[in-house]
Amino acid sequence: MSMAAAPIRLDLDRVPRVDQVGVEERVARLNARSIKKESKVEALKLALSMMDLTTLEGQDTPGKVRQLCRKAMHLHDALPGLPHVAAVCVYPTMVGVARDALRGSGIKVASVATAFPSGMTSLAIKLEETKMAVDAGADEIDMVISRGAFLQGEYQHVYDEIVAVKRACGSAHLKVILETGELGTLDRVRRASVLAMQAGADFIKTSTGKVQPAATLPVTLVMLQAIRDHYAATGVRVGMKPAGGIAKAKLAVQYLVMLRETLGQDWLTPDLFRFGASSLANDVLMQLQKQRTGAYQSADYYSRD
Amino acid sequence: MPRQEKKLDFATQWQYAPAPESTEHVRIDPQYDLYVGGKFVSPRAGKYFETINPAREEVLARVALADGADVDRAVRAARAAYAGRWSKLKPAERGKYIYRIARLLQERAREFAIIESLDGGKPIRESRDVDVPLAAAHFFYYAGWADKLDYEFPGRRPRALGVAGQIIPWNFPLLMAAWKIAPALACGNTVVLKPAETTPLTALKLAELIRDADLPPGVVNIVTGAGDTGAALVAHPGVDKIAFTGSTEVGRLIKRSLAGTAKRYTLELGGKAANVIFEDAAIDQAVEGIVNGIFFNQGHVCCAGSRLFVQEGVAAEVIAKLKERMETLIVGDPLDKNTDIGAINSAAQLEKIESYLRIGQAEGAEIYQSDAALPERGYWCRPTLFTGVAQSDRVVQEEIFGPVLAIQTFRTPEEGMDKANNTPYGLSGGVWTDKGAKIFAMTRRIRAGVVWANTFNKFDPSAPFGGYKESGMGREGGLHGLGAYCALEDR
């Protein structure tokens, strides 16, 4: 068992530089891996088990959240031997509904907090919201960093906020969303990753899904490399969650190839890797069915929730 | 950041299933003759040799062994084609033929990639993504120059040399054939090409393609054989120019044999390139560049980054990351799409590499190899590092031509550059730093024909390639490559 994530001193002096051209070349090489047959089936099932099934809309209703929880537990009963997803991710007001619906299933309840997706409110309110979600039964909190402060170079401020939210989480796991689509460069992605891990993040996460571009393979590679170096320096294994824009099974497998070849066996688990996605599950299910029968089924055979 | 020993485990439960490229549609004849005067003809002495698949140690085909008489016949065919039709053709018409070769090569890219991997052992990922597309790109590039030579040499009148004798190595068989044939034809020469004895098949397939392209007979002739065949071609009085890519040792022999003749020559010889990592480099991308520099094509690359110099402040981190990265390199079946490092080209080359592994350890260097599983049959070498080496060690001084990297550290840029240049070779080099000004300051100090900054082993038909010192004479590629196949007269 690895050490738990806890805040350590903020030190951004030695954050490594990132060369974007080199990152893209590495991604292209990883994408050239050919994943077929049983190794594809295995990857697709692993992807399902790592999924944070997500609904984050102003129009969310208790009924819709209950449906999503039902889907989380019964992905596609026509296909035997499927895992359940890792978590259901909702807004704070829906945490109680999800907790009741998922009781006894082993599926975690994740809640966004801290004025998701913009983070444009006071720290006091962010902490209050975090506590509200945890008190309602959230196992995991997905917070956003203050991108404005980060881009202005106020790293200590961003770090302090994360430390405070982490404390407010209590025993709940903290995922820190960097919103990489607003950071602009891979150098900043790397720096924000280091900062979040030093502040005690259990997971670092690319995006809210509300900003384009959301998760990309190059951004994820830079974050995985930051996680690897943090592990080498501290012995703490931090998790990774790409979120937003991952809708196809093939892309999910490319993420898993990248994970496997950057961090290896220890991270190939829902404890340390998640996909934040709403429509990915059905494409993965369709691909699994295709592997089983050799034919694609109509999308109408898969529940949309 | 101090790296403690927290090992990542890449022997994962989730493994990649074999993903072999299908060879069903590929035709390899049991026996190949010489391509002379637009026809496949039997060798006069009736002798053949075998070419094998180094990944399986199985015979792929028997190939004609050309002797002096066969070489003479090929040179005569090339001379007749030059004097006859080819030198009188309008330059634009020459260009059309070369374009046709380029297009046919693209159409048959998959077939050529598979045969290249079967015959030479290189991973299909490289033959498919590098060798074959780049070979086609060279034909396209030089096809465009055929009718524009007057613009390349303003005020001068470029004239073809006549018959070019071309001898190519086994590490990039098709690509080297393209590097040689394309500029020669574009400038109006005819060609006698001798491929390497361990990898003749793609050149012979290229002969079929050239026949299909309907080139006038004798414009391109291909004679297969070993050193004696090459020597006969070099010595033949009917040859106007020799282009050779291969070892420095053979390059010396060729130069000696050409002394006192009017033959022109270009020699592309060995290398022991320095790849220099400064502490302000983007480390993760530099590690990837080191991997591409030395493990590309099993290290069978004359411009391979085989000497690594790392600034001491990041040396421990770079070496630790390099070792981790090496664990994810897949060694095995060249036809598997996931293979990173294929088979060593021949038993002789494997023996040479293994002798250097022994030499390095006897010299006191520390050896590190990845845990990669190796197939039972075939010629294989795990990716290998030597640390704790000195400038005076043979594994630092001599070209190994295998997946073997010698690592040293340096403190000041002066020391780094001094060590980098302290070699009889000068084919290529690399500099890694995130500072733009430093890139210019350092790359200009490396005495080598090609210097890459924050990348390695990048090739383009428009970029000249060639060496300083014992790495060769003359340039191939780009505009410079045209000059090697023209005589310039005053207007």
Interface residues (C-beta under 8 A of the other chain):
Chain A: R14 P16 R17 V18 D19 V21 G22 V23 E25 R26 A32 R33 S34 I35 K36 K37 E38 S39 K40 E42 A43 L46 Q225 R228 D229 Y231 A232 A233 G235 L256 R260 E261 L263 G264 Q265 D266 L268
Chain B: M1 P2 R3 Q4 K6 L8 D9 F10 A11 T12 Q13 W14 Q15 Y16 A17 A19 R125 D129 D280 A281 A282 I283 D284 Q285 A286 E288 G289 A320 T328 K337 N338 D434 N454 T455
